C-alpha cells in the first residue's frame, strides 16, 4: 500500500504525472482492494482515504479522495460507510471550494447506495 500512499500523497510525484496516471492508479487500487481482507482494507486504504478527504490544505486531494471513495465504497461495506464515510461526505458538501462541493454532489449518489 505504500506505493499508493506515495503516489497520492507524496510531493515527490509531479502533479502532471499524477494527473496522467490518476485514473489507472484508482482502478488498480480498486482491484487490490478486492483481494485484501476487510481488516487490511480498513487499516490501509480507509486510513489513506480519510486522510485525503480531511486534507484542508489541498482541494485536489479532497477531490481525489471522493473519486477513490466512489470506486471503493462497496468494498468497505455498509457499516464503515455509515460510521465513517457518510460524515466525511456530509462535511464536504459544505466545503468552501466550489469544485469540491461539485465533486461531492457528482459522487454522492453512487456512494449513498452502499450506505
Secondary structure as GFF3:
##gff-version 3
##sequence-region A 1 115
A	DSSP	alpha_helix	2	9	.	.	.	ID=ss1
A	DSSP	alpha_helix	15	35	.	.	.	ID=ss2
A	DSSP	alpha_helix	38	40	.	.	.	ID=ss3
A	DSSP	pi_helix	41	46	.	.	.	ID=ss4
A	DSSP	alpha_helix	47	53	.	.	.	ID=ss5
A	DSSP	alpha_helix	59	80	.	.	.	ID=ss6
A	DSSP	pi_helix	81	85	.	.	.	ID=ss7
A	DSSP	alpha_helix	86	92	.	.	.	ID=ss8
A	DSSP	alpha_helix	98	114	.	.	.	ID=ss9
###
